[in-house]
Every structure is written in C-alpha cells, then in structure tokens.
Amino acid sequence: MSQKKIGRPVSPDSKHTMFRVRLDDTSMAKLEECAKELKITRSDVVRKGIEKIHDDLKK
C-alpha cells in the first residue's frame, strides 16, 4: 500500500526559487511604501515590477 503524503498539495505555479537582493535604505523604504499602499507583500511588488519591465521591453 502506498503512503499518502501529508500536508498541502503543491500548487502548479508554486514559488520554489528564492532570490536575495541587497537594497539601500531608500530603496527599501520605497518597497515598503509600495507594498503598504497596494496592500500586497514586498515579494508581490517585486514580481509586479518584473512583469512591468518585461512588458515594457516587449513594446
């Protein structure tokens, strides 16, 4: 009999890659401000920024 894996099922678009970045105080404050204003996480702000830059490059 096979054993069932315990825990949440893995999402098809799970975020398994971690990327660390160093920021100066000004950039960090801007990131925090954006996250607070948009009511999203800092990671989501970075992801949105990547999408925006990528879309702009494709234009």
N, C-alpha and C positions, 0 to 999 in steps of 0.2 A: 504494500500500500504506500502511495507517495504521500509525503508530508506537505501540508499546506504551509505556505509562507505567512507568517504573522505580520500584521502591520497594514499600512495604507498601500493601495495599489499604486504603481508607478504611473505618473501622467505621461502621455505620449510626448509632450513638449517640456519635460522636466528640465530644470536648470541645473545641470550637474557640473558645469565648468565654472571654476572660481577664478576671478581676475582681480588682482590687487593693484591699487594705484596710489601714488603719493600725491597729496594735494597741499597747497599752501593754505593759510588761514582764510584768505579772501575767497578762494575757490570753494573751500568747504562751507563757508558761510552762504555763498550763493547756492550751493547744492541744497543745504538745509532749508533755505528760504523757498526755493522752488518746490521741494517736497512738501513743506508745510502749506504753501499756497495751493498746490494742486491736490493735497490730501492723498499723496501716494508715497511709497517708500523711496529712499535715495537710489536704490537699485533700479526702480522703475523710471526715475528721472534719467538715469544714465542710459537705460535701454531706449527711452524715447529720444534722447539726444542722438544716439547712434542711428536710429531709424530716420530722424530728420536729416542728418548729414548725408546718409546713404541716399535718401530720396532726392536731396538737392544735387547730388553728384549725377544722378540718372537723368536730370532735366537738361 
